[in-house]
Amino acid sequence: MPGMSGPELQQELKRRGEKIPTIMITGQRDEAIRTRVLLQGAAGFLVKPFSDEALLAAIQSALATG
């Protein structure tokens, strides 16, 4: 995503008062980022490649929190 990372987008949405459920999808396994975005309200954090079941669980979590 040019110009903004997923965690930066999450922070910007929060700053604007938007209550949009988010699922972070990344190719980088970074436990610090995972912990931070989940604590800041992300409904899920998936590292590629991920299973259909993991994606479905994250979507269900996002819908439940939205």
VONU-224238 format. One record per residue (C-alpha): x, y, z; residue in one letter; residue number from 1. Coordinates in pm, whole numbers, plus 50000, padded with zeros to 5 digits. Layout:
N
u/v/w/type/seq
X/Y/Z/A/NUM .
...
***
This chain:
66
u/v/w/type/seq
50000/50000/50000/M/1 .
50184/50310/49883/P/2 .
50239/50584/50137/G/3 .
50087/50415/50442/M/4 .
50129/50083/50619/S/5 .
49839/49880/50755/G/6 .
49913/49977/51116/P/7 .
49937/50343/51010/E/8 .
49599/50314/50837/L/9 .
49453/50159/51151/Q/10 .
49584/50451/51360/Q/11 .
49446/50705/51112/E/12 .
49101/50544/51115/L/13 .
49107/50548/51496/K/14 .
49218/50914/51496/R/15 .
48922/51002/51273/R/16 .
48683/50818/51501/G/17 .
48599/50553/51240/E/18 .
48477/50222/51381/K/19 .
48572/50000/51086/I/20 .
48666/49642/51176/P/21 .
49008/49562/51031/T/22 .
49196/49245/50950/I/23 .
49567/49289/50892/M/24 .
49716/49067/50622/I/25 .
50093/49063/50582/T/26 .
50380/48862/50445/G/27 .
50598/48945/50745/Q/28 .
50583/48749/51067/R/29 .
50639/49021/51329/D/30 .
50506/48947/51677/E/31 .
50550/49306/51797/A/32 .
50334/49445/51516/I/33 .
50080/49163/51560/R/34 .
50047/49240/51930/T/35 .
50021/49616/51870/R/36 .
49750/49602/51603/V/37 .
49543/49350/51798/L/38 .
49566/49564/52113/L/39 .
49459/49865/51905/Q/40 .
49146/49682/51793/G/41 .
49220/49481/51480/A/42 .
48982/49188/51449/A/43 .
49254/48966/51308/G/44 .
49616/48940/51196/F/45 .
49698/48692/50921/L/46 .
50041/48605/50785/V/47 .
50057/48482/50426/K/48 .
50005/48210/50336/P/49 .
49701/48148/50556/F/50 .
49421/47894/50544/S/51 .
49064/47952/50435/D/52 .
48961/47865/50789/E/53 .
49187/48134/50937/A/54 .
49045/48395/50700/L/55 .
48688/48291/50776/L/56 .
48755/48309/51152/A/57 .
48901/48659/51113/A/58 .
48602/48773/50906/I/59 .
48359/48632/51163/Q/60 .
48550/48814/51438/S/61 .
48538/49138/51239/A/62 .
48163/49105/51183/L/63 .
48106/49032/51552/A/64 .
48297/49344/51657/T/65 .
48155/49571/51385/G/66 .
***
